[in-house]
């Protein structure tokens, strides 16, 4: 089971944090700090696996991380997951982000963190791997984005229509009033 | 007043623009105030934007709990945009510890049954992330319905949600077990992946499910085969391997199903061989599959040839240049070392090489594996390597390494001298990292090895002379010098270069320890006592020692002061007793001062296992091991006399320790025999905590004019009971009410069978030999009920 997925930059600023087990807010921030501390100490050409820090469950859990330019992608997993498999999963995740954002960089993650959450939700659910086929994931995300956009368009159209309708209504009202007053 | 609120992007820009932490906090607090106001009376259409901003600041670590209710409102809205942000908010802000989380159950229910597919997906995702046990119970039927829906998108999510539900509410396994077999026939990889995960979870939770799912092994094998043999498929291929995630998951499940099951294992053998040999290992994905295959081969009942293949694959990977591969190889070998020790031993040299790795993760794994590989035949070589490692290893591994070496040395030490050398070396290299009982163990060990006293004290003296900072070493050294100071000064010693040690040097060294600021109070205590002991061991006059002792009589440390004052008094008023008090200590029994606590613990353990209908063999052997541990090196004189292998007996014998006798239960005494002034009485003792045990004390008294000599009493009980006779206090009862003989019988009666007792007495009285055999009548009922 995947316990947590964290993305932070070289200075420890969190860019995405998703926990699959209930931790209090304080604990979550402490975990992010502790993980950054452990991972940033590592050299460039060592293996990508680390024992988990105390807060995340100690030596039963592992931190599997990949360092891309300015970002660390860290998956905290327990012993039932295949380490090499998770490495591949991180790679698939990053490639999917790349496809969705077109040459993704840190700024994309900063300004569109909700979209990153949506993409992640299509890959990992409840701490388990849901889908690893990049095309399927991207198709789904596109469909959902379209749905949102069409909703917004519809609403704008209704508002416009509504304001026009209001104008018409006002004209009719005033006409009636006029006719009424004339009758009077 | 309408305050124009920032869009999310603008807020982020502003936060990034902040130069200091304080500035950032200010920006965020201002914005949070806006968000709060907007939640209260702002435009509902823009609510999702406000929540999105709130979630962003939440990620940075600022409080966001006031957004929880907004999540509920957004989820209940009919717009997809709202729901998307609302559900995300629920996942991030709500969890089972907040009561508010139950309020979304209804919305989720509606969305699951009536929503469009993306909405169903959102609901399932949220449920599987933060669903509590109550929510899962309420929504189980909805999720079950979705398992059979036509759309694969919703189905795969429903399956994983089912896994989460089973984790929270194990009873729901019954609900989700039936659909699994059918789901395995699907072709969609997402569904297959979810189903295999679900089956794995079900099997891990209940043995019946495990048995039930053994029948799908052929089908799983078929799926795996198709994956492996099908050529390149663009859809699911990762670096040329066809859906490695699904392959790994299936292999994991096969491992669980094939464990300890001949038939299933047999079905898998060929397939595993095929996967092991055909997988392309040039990239990470192939290696992931290969490792999983190796683990599965080793765990099921595979053929010998296959196992050899698997271990060789691991051995090959130990030489791989990729560090990740080496790490996983070491981890896998660690898992195998218990079950296939000899196979892993073959790779010992490579493992030991890995100790030299600069990568801390790798060297830690190598250390664990090396310690697991130490056995009687390679202990010397391994210890050398491990000690070399200890000298250069990173500080966080020191403690583990030191304690590992000490443990291994204890188990496999070929000679006592080697053992002492090893411990000494560990103490000098990593003294500050050893566990507290290392000192006690070493003194115990040295004390027990009489022939090595001189050698030990020599080496310790040399070590101490070089370095007085490592506290455990200083403590042991001080103790030894105190005990064996006379041997130290003798100087004639073949094994180490002869070292002429002067008395003054020894005293100076101990004083140095006493005065050093590095010494802990406990260490000072050791040093002071050692000095005192030397007053009887050394030949010179004791003025120097007396001086030191009297100085410390005004030391600020309570313990030291007390000792010093006592020793000083010893010098002044009780000098005649000094030699006797300070003579060489007898061997400290390991069980020594902790006997009472241990007796209590074991009594409780014995009671607990008496409650169980039949103590299992492993329990008994574990308890026996406990005994072995106790009297391992010290030859405990209180080792219980009879240690028969029957489990019940072993448990009771543990109670045979020098603790206070159990309080006498009020069973009346019984006079069983009388002849010419010789009387035999039985008194019964049963303790309420241990009703199966009955203690009978027989007392033989003599009121006649002639002594009773050569008194022997023997007893017999029915077969269902166990009897143990202890040695009598004597075999003579002097005449005219002389000191009676007492003897203790222990009777074990776990089945509460009726007690019957037959006694046979033989003794000499009035110059004649008397023999009496009789059965004891009128045994009180309380003695066995």
Interface residues (C-beta under 8 A of the other chain):
Chain A: X13 X14 X16 X17 X18 X20 X22 X24 X25 X29 X43 X45 X46 X47 X48 X49 X50 X51 X80 X82 X83 X84 X85 X87 X88 X89 X91 X92 X110 X111 X113 X114 X117 X118 X121 X125 X126 X127 X128 X129 X130 X131 X132 X133 X135 X136 X140 X143 X144 X147 X148 X151 X152 X155
Chain B: X8 X9 X12 X16 X45 X52 X55 X56 X58 X59 X60 X61 X63 X79 X80 X81 X84 X85 X88 X91 X92 X95 X96 X97 X118 X121 X124 X125 X128 X129 X130 X153 X156 X157 X160 X161 X163 X164 X189 X190 X193 X194 X197 X235 X236 X238 X243 X244 X245 X248 X249 X252 X284 X285 X287 X288 X291 X292 X323 X324 X325 X326 X327 X328 X331 X358 X359 X360 X361 X362 X364
